[in-house]
Amino acid sequence: MKKKEAILKIATVLFANKGFAGTSVQEISRLTGAAEGTIFYHFKSKEGLLLTILERTRETIVNQFEDFYRDRGFESGMAMVEETVSFFLYLAGLMEDHFLLLHRHDLYKFAETNLEFREHLEAIYNCLVDFFERGVAEGRRDGSISTEVHPRKSALIIYTMVDGLVRFKNYNLYDAGALFNELLQSCRRMLQANVR
């Protein structure tokens, strides 16, 4: 593994588990074997390293979802929503440190004062909500989801429910898998609430 990739990987784990303030460049250097100067050469600053991780996180999530959707025929928009929920949970397990990082409070403190952090976080969350919105919009077209359901607002609610389960799992608060069927039932009820 190249030094730059090793730095990104180790820094992601450290930032996710210890927070930005709790992680030093010296620790990243020690764990990767890369000199501090090498880290600054590649990323300019500790903040630059975190921004690169956020950018890579978004790219990976988008690529994973696009691969998932590619050449996949969904029975209906509702089926697309349900499979997107399943894939999101799978991806959150596969990219556990990245999702744990996205749940860290320090990212949002940076976003309050740093436009670049805010734009990166918004891009990540917008792309995640977009995936759910695709299914809702398709379901409205094919009749599997009520036309009275607002695609974006419904997608935001679904995302919030699914991401809440990911938080439970990442913080070892509850067995998120035990709620999977109830999560899908809740999504169905919400999306068909006004169908008569």
HULINRA-V658733 format. One record per residue. RES is the residue in three letters. NEAR is the number of other ideal C-beta (glycine too) atoms within 12 Angstrom. Layout:
res:near
RES:NEAR
RES:NEAR
This chain:
res:near
MET:12
LYS:13
LYS:22
LYS:22
GLU:17
ALA:21
ILE:39
LEU:35
LYS:26
ILE:30
ALA:43
THR:36
VAL:25
LEU:33
PHE:39
ALA:31
ASN:22
LYS:22
GLY:24
PHE:33
ALA:17
GLY:16
THR:31
SER:20
VAL:31
GLN:15
GLU:22
ILE:37
SER:26
ARG:17
LEU:21
THR:29
GLY:16
ALA:30
ALA:17
GLU:22
GLY:13
THR:20
ILE:34
PHE:19
TYR:16
HIS:27
PHE:27
LYS:15
SER:18
LYS:31
GLU:27
GLY:24
LEU:37
LEU:40
LEU:32
THR:29
ILE:42
LEU:38
GLU:26
ARG:28
THR:37
ARG:29
GLU:21
THR:24
ILE:32
VAL:22
ASN:17
GLN:26
PHE:30
GLU:19
ASP:14
PHE:25
TYR:21
ARG:10
ASP:8
ARG:17
GLY:11
PHE:23
GLU:16
SER:23
GLY:34
MET:35
ALA:24
MET:36
VAL:44
GLU:32
GLU:28
THR:38
VAL:40
SER:25
PHE:29
PHE:40
LEU:32
TYR:23
LEU:30
ALA:34
GLY:21
LEU:17
MET:33
GLU:26
ASP:28
HIS:36
PHE:35
LEU:30
LEU:37
LEU:35
HIS:29
ARG:33
HIS:16
ASP:25
LEU:33
TYR:21
LYS:16
PHE:26
ALA:27
GLU:13
THR:11
ASN:22
LEU:13
GLU:21
PHE:28
ARG:21
GLU:18
HIS:31
LEU:32
GLU:20
ALA:24
ILE:36
TYR:29
ASN:22
CYS:28
LEU:37
VAL:30
ASP:28
PHE:36
PHE:43
GLU:31
ARG:31
GLY:43
VAL:42
ALA:26
GLU:29
GLY:36
ARG:30
ARG:20
ASP:20
GLY:16
SER:27
ILE:38
SER:25
THR:22
GLU:17
VAL:35
HIS:21
PRO:29
ARG:19
LYS:18
SER:37
ALA:40
LEU:24
ILE:27
ILE:42
TYR:34
THR:23
MET:31
VAL:37
ASP:31
GLY:25
LEU:34
VAL:35
ARG:23
PHE:24
LYS:27
ASN:27
TYR:18
ASN:11
LEU:15
TYR:16
ASP:11
ALA:30
GLY:18
ALA:13
LEU:23
PHE:25
ASN:16
GLU:16
LEU:32
LEU:25
GLN:16
SER:25
CYS:41
ARG:29
ARG:21
MET:30
LEU:42
GLN:26
ALA:18
ASN:15
VAL:18
ARG:7
